[in-house]
Amino acid sequence: MTARIYQRPKNAMQSGKALTDRWILEFEPAEAKKPDPLMGWAGSGDMKQQLQLSFPSREDAQAYADRYGIAARVHATPPKRLKIQAYADNFR
């Protein structure tokens, strides 16, 4: 049972940064998805794919994984790069 721990990225469709300070523990798929013969929907018998746990810090998520014997990989958050630009730069 493996999982990944990451910080939720900012929504590209909105300017707000709500819930971006939370860390997510998400289980990796244990089996491949296969199409349903009747409807054609993709599905699998792996119920852990539906589980997503939220933590206030990376250390809390890692401590949870260690406590329950879950092999977890931490994906580092990329640094935030700001493009400082003035409105007058549009007319140069």
N, C-alpha and C positions, 0 to 999 in steps of 0.2 A: 504494500500500500504506500504509494508515494503521493506527495502533494507539492504545491508550489505556493510560496508566500510572496505577495506583491502589493504595491500600493496602488490604489485605484487612480487611473489617469483622469485628467480634467475632461469634461464633456466638450467636444469640439463644436457643438451646435449652440452652446450657451457660454456667456462670459463668466458665470458664477463658478466658484470653486468648492461647492458643498460636497461633503463626504470624501474629499481628496486626501484628508489627513488620516483616514482609516486604512488599516492593512487587512488584506483578504487572504484566507487560507482556502485553497481550492484543490480538490483531489484530481489527479490526472486520470484519464480513462484507462480502465483495466482491460477492456475488450473493444474491438472495433464495432462500429455501428453497421447494421445491415438493414436493407430495405424490407419493409413489411410487404408480404406478397399481395395483400388485398388492396391497401391504400397507397403503397409506395413510399410511406413516410420512413425516415431513417430513425432507428431506435436500437437500443441494446438492453441487456439485463443488468447493466451496471448502475445501481442506484446512487452510488457515491458521486457521480457526475453532477447530480442535482443539488448537492450540498455545497454551500458557500458560507464560511464563517468569517465574521468581521471582528477585528481587534483594534484597540486604541493605539497600539505601538507594535513595532516589529519584534521586540523582545517578548511581548505577551504571546504573540502568535508562535514564535519559536519555542517558548516554554510549554505551550499547549501541545505542540507536535512532539516535543521530547517526553512530556508526561505520558502520552498515550502511545509512544513507540512509532510515530509516523515519520518516515524519512521525508524530510521537507527540504526543498531548494529555495533559497531566497533570491528573488530577482530584484536587483538594485534599481532604485528610481533614477532615471536619467536626470542630469542637472537641468535646471530651468534656465533657458537663455532668453533674455529680453532683447527685443529689437527696438532700441530707442530711436524714435523718429518724430520729427516735428511736422505739423501740417504744411508748413511752407516747403518742405522737401518734395511735395507732390508737383510743384511748379518749377522745378529746376531742370 
